[in-house]
Amino acid sequence: MSTKLKVGILDLYKGVPNEGMRCIKMLLEEFFDKSDFEGSYEIFDVRGEEAVPEIHNFDVFISTGGPGSPLLEGHTWEANYFGFIDQLIQYNQENEKKKHLFAICHSFQLLIQHFQFSQVSKRKSTSFGVMPVHKTETGEHEAIFEGLEEPFWAVDSRDYQAIQADFDKIEAFGASILCIEKERPHVPLERAIMAVRFTPEIIGTQFHPEADADGMYRYFQTEEKRAAVINEYGEEKFNDMLEYLEDPEKIMFTESVIIPNFLRIATGQLVEQGVNY
């Protein structure tokens, strides 16, 4: 008898068309196909319908990226979302069978603010494209990144950034910074935080580990995205990014490693315990 696996997807896209949800669904379906799980997922519209999953009904959670400002404004959906996060942490503290969550981009920025690990502020300009991501010393030993080189390449798409880390608060919480953005010696600005292990079961990335080459090609074909990259980085860098999409050691490899590693780790205990509903 196969083990059932239920994944709750916290959708923060607010109804805006995106490539991220397609990529998340594809990665989940590939994982289900390659594993012994009888897998299923359910999507919860966090920002539009103020919906969050019931923790006891799911085994694993993925919280998506999303458009607009991540700065907190006191909306009901924010309270619901953070209530879910706090309940998840409490559940894991009280139960042997742990439930894991992966937070992407917008979700990552929300968690950074919720735990008050750093400042989240608007960038001087949009960061968009295929960028190198640098692991910290702790990140070198993070199981989610097993198999990735230093640095590795990922899709970055953000108008905001997490900077000015409160290291005392991070250490007291038991969290750790796993990645930071590329160093730019000619720019006198602090490097942003790109990934954090919040708890043994909750991890988040500022970049998009779910992104695939097909989706990025579609983005680069729009005049708005093409112009944004060229204005920020120059046409030569834009052409380099197009080449990176065809390089199996860059975006394609990152996509094949991080979310699949997360799912394998998150579901390992389920296999051991033979959990079924």
N, C-alpha and C positions, 0 to 999 in steps of 0.2 A: 504494500500500500504506500503510495507516494505521500510525502509530507505536504500539507497545504501551506501556502505562503500568501499572506494578504499584505499588500503595500498601500499605504495611504499617501497620496500626493497632495501636498498643500500648494494650491495654485495661487500665486501672487501676481499673475499677469493682468488682472483687472479687465479681462475680456479683450485685451489687445492682441492681435495676431502675432505669432512668434514662431521661431524655429525650435526653441528650447523644449517645449512640451513634446513635440514630435520626436526629438532626440531622446528624451527621457523614456517615453513609451517604447521606442525602438530598443533601447538598452535593456529595459525590463523584459521585453518579449524575447530578446536574444538570451538573457539569463535564464528565463523560464525554460526555453527550448533546450538549453545545454545542461540543465540540472534535473534532479529528480523531483522537483517541486511541482505541485499542481497550483500554479501561480495565478494571481489576479490582482488588479489594482482598482482603486476608486479615487476620483478627483474631487477635491473640496475647494470651492471658490472662496478663498479667504477674504479678499478685499471687496468683491462684488456682492456676495451673499452672506458675508460674515460667518462662514462655515468653517469648522475645524473637525478633524476626525475624533471619534471616541477611541481613546488609547487602547482599551481592552479588545477592540475589534480588529486590530491590525498588528502585524509583526515588525514592520519596517516602515520608515517614513522618509520621503524626499520632499524638501521645501524649495520651491523654484525661485528663479530670478523674477524680475518684473520691471515695468517702466516707472518713470517718475521719481520723485524725491523719496528717499528712505527716511528722511528726518521725521521724528515722531510728532504727531499732531493731536493725539488724544482721541483718535477714532475708536468706535466700538470694536472694529475688526482688530485693531492693535491689542486691545485688552484681551480679546478672545484668543488671539495668537499667542501672546505671552503667557496667558493662563494655561494654554495647551503645553507650552514649553516647560513651565514650572511643574505641571502635573506629570509630564514625562520624566523629568529629573527625579521627582519624588517616587514615581513608580519604580524606576531603576534602583533607587536606594532601598526599596522595600521588598523587591522581588528577585528571585534567583534568575529567572528568565528575563534577560535584558532586551530592550527595544531600542534600536539605533535610528538616528536621524542624520541625513545629509542636507546641509543648508547651502544654497547656491546664490551668489551675488546679492540681490536685494535682501534675501532672507539672512544672509551672512551679516549684512550691514545692520539689520534689525537686531540680531542677537548681540552683536558688538555693543550696541547702545543699551540693550536690556541688561546686560551684565556689567555695563560701564567699564569696559576694558580699554576703550580709547575714544578719541573724538572722531566723529564722522562729519565730514564737511565737503562742500562742493569743490570740485577741481577747477583750476583755471581754464581747462579745456577738456573735451571728451577724450577718454582713452578708449580706442577701438581698434581691434585688429589682432594679429597673431604676435604674441609677445613672449619673451623668455621670463620664466618664473624661477626665483632662487630659493632653495630650501635652506632653512636655518639648521643649526647643528641638531636640534631636536627633530626637525623635519626629515633629516637624513635617516632617522630610525623609525619613521612613521610607516606603519604597515600599509596604509592606503596608497602610499607612493612607491611601494616596492616594484622595482623594475624600471623606474624612471631615472634618467640621467640628471646630472646637475650642471647647468640649469636644464629644466624641461620647458616645453613650449605649450602655450595654452591660448585660448580665445579670451580676450579682455574686452569688456563692453561696459563702461561706467562713466557717469558724470560726477560721482562722489567717491570719497576715499576714507579709509580708516587710518588715522595717524595719531601720534602722541600717545603711545601705549602707556597704560598705567601698569607697570610691571609688578608692583607690589600687590595690586588687586588680582592680577592674572595668576600670580604665584599662589596667593592665599586661596583662590578658588580651586586650584589644582589644574588650571588650564595651561596651554602652551602655544606660542606662535610657531607655526610650521613653515611659512613661506613669506617672503617679501618681494616687492617688485624690483625690476632691474635698476641697478645703480646708474645714475646719469651724472657723471662728475661735472658736466658743464651746467647743470641745473642745481642751484643751491636750495633744494627742497628735500624734506625728509621722505624716505621711501615708505610707501604705504604697506600695510599688512595685507597679505594675500591669502592666508589660510590660518585657521586656528583649530586646535583640538580643545573644545569647550569642556567636555567630560569624556570618560572612557567610551561613551556611546554616542556622543554628539560631536560632529565635525562640520566645519563650514569652509567654503572657499570663495574669495572675491571673484576669481575667474570662473569660466564656464567649462567644467570638465566633460559636460555632456555634448558640447558642440562638435559637429562633424564638418567635413570639408564641403559637402553638398550645400549645407545651409549657409556656410560662409561665402561660397561662390555666389549664392543668390543675393546675399547682403552686398557684396562688392559690385554686383551688377546694377545696383540702384545708384543714381547720381548723387543722392544725399550722402550715402556712406562712402562712396568713392571720393567725393570732394572733401569729406571730413578727414579721411586718412591722409590724403595728399596735402591738405592744408596744414595738418599737424606734423607729418613726418616726411613729406616730400614724395615725388613720383617714383623715385628709385626704391624707396622703402615700401611703397605700395606694391610695386612689381615683385619685390622680394617676398612680400606676404602671399601673393598669388602662388609663387613657387613653393612656399612653405606648405600650402594646402595639398600639394602633390607629393610632399616628402613623407614617406611612411614612418619616419622617425620623429615627426613633430605632432601635428594636431591628431592625425589618425591614431598614433600610438598613445597619446594622452587619453583620448576618448576610450581606447580599448583597455586602459589600465585602471583609472581611478574609480569610476562608478562600479565596474565589475568587481574590483578589489573590495570596495565598500560592501557590496551585496554579499560577497562570499564570507566576509568577516561577520557581518550582521546576521547572517543565517546559519553560521556554523553551529551555534548552540541549538538551534532548532533541529538540525540534523542529528546531533548527539542525543537529544532528548526525545526525538520522534514525535514532536508536538503536532497534534491534529485537533481540529475543531469538530 
